[in-house]
Amino acid sequence: MKIVLAAPRGFCAGVNMAVDSLDLTLEHFGAPVYVYHEIVHNQYVVDRFKEKGAVFVESVDQVPEGSVLMFSAHGVSPEIRRAAAARNLTALDATCPLVTKVHLEAIKYAKQGYTIVLIGHQGHDEVIGTMGEAPEAIVLVEDEADVAKLQVADESKLALLTQTTLSVDDANRIIEKLRERFPSIQSPPKGDICYATQNRQDAVRTLSAEANVVVVLGSQNSSNSARLRELAADQGKRAFLVDGPDDLDRNAFCDSDTVLITAGASAPESVVQATVDWMKNEFGATVETATVREESVEFPLPKPLRQIAAAK
């Protein structure tokens, strides 16, 4: 067996920032620290933080008054911020700056009287947060069929935004349909799909040509990880999305396989290496790394945590 390790893979700048933020918050304030939604969509990361004293909640009402609450990397609506303030919580915001960009765009277009078409997945934490910025102005579109059914009051005042973790190809198909139906639709000068999502998809698209099996490390509720598995399957490969090696079935592989291994933007490198070790042990696999693009993006900690870090 031959393993091709895709690069880039794994943690993006936004996930690194969110994980570092929660680590520092636990260290400074002590347990428990409450987190609104999973800090990132990865079971290994969430379980590690639970062991350290993080408590993940789905409602601000679950947080005792006066406690420390962190908003996850996916962002939250103004309603959640107001609820946190009403409970006198010390609120720390680990929202990815690229998600914040989409929120600000939504606010801008809504103030200008636009109807906003948001391309995304119903119920995803990021979509819920973005729609909460201007619920009366935003319409969610999940696929091309939704575009065909779309009815808007004023076609001359229409703007589009996207969830940051979509499939680039899927989003482009939907955007193309929107532009066909509504030629004057506005969009931000720079697209919303995040650099890391795009880079990991580009790596799978390029490198899957040399493999017959693709293993994506990531959790089932991770949108960007799920898109990687779908992309590999669309390339005609046997493709698996798993949290780690414990989820792999030896019978799904052959000694002669060439396996491309990648990881979604919220999957830790330790899980990648554990999967590589499993394949080495089971199949005597050899490993090579194939780099499609270098990444050097870094996001600073939220301002209150920068001050805490500086005082250490």
Sequence and secondary structure as in RCSB ss.txt:
>XXXX:A:sequence
MKIVLAAPRGFCAGVNMAVDSLDLTLEHFGAPVYVYHEIVHNQYVVDRFKEKGAVFVESVDQVPEGSVLMFSAHG
VSPEIRRAAAARNLTALDATCPLVTKVHLEAIKYAKQGYTIVLIGHQGHDEVIGTMGEAPEAIVLVEDEADVAKL
QVADESKLALLTQTTLSVDDANRIIEKLRERFPSIQSPPKGDICYATQNRQDAVRTLSAEANVVVVLGSQNSSNS
ARLRELAADQGKRAFLVDGPDDLDRNAFCDSDTVLITAGASAPESVVQATVDWMKNEFGATVETATVREESVEFP
LPKPLRQIAAAK
>XXXX:A:secstr
 EEEEEES S  HHHHHHHHHHHHHHHHH S EEEES SSS HHHHHHHHHHTEEEESSGGGS TT EEEE TT 
  HHHHHHHHHTT EEEE   HHHHHHHHHHHHHHHTT EEEEES TT HHHHHHHTTSTTTEEEE SHHHHHH 
  S TTSEEEEE TTS HHHHHHHHHHHHHH TT B  SS SS HHHHHHHHHHHHHGGG SEEEEES TT HHH
HHHHHHHHHTT EEEEESSGGG  GGG  TT EEEEEE TTS HHHHHHHHHHHHHHH  EEEEEES        
  HHHHHHHHH 
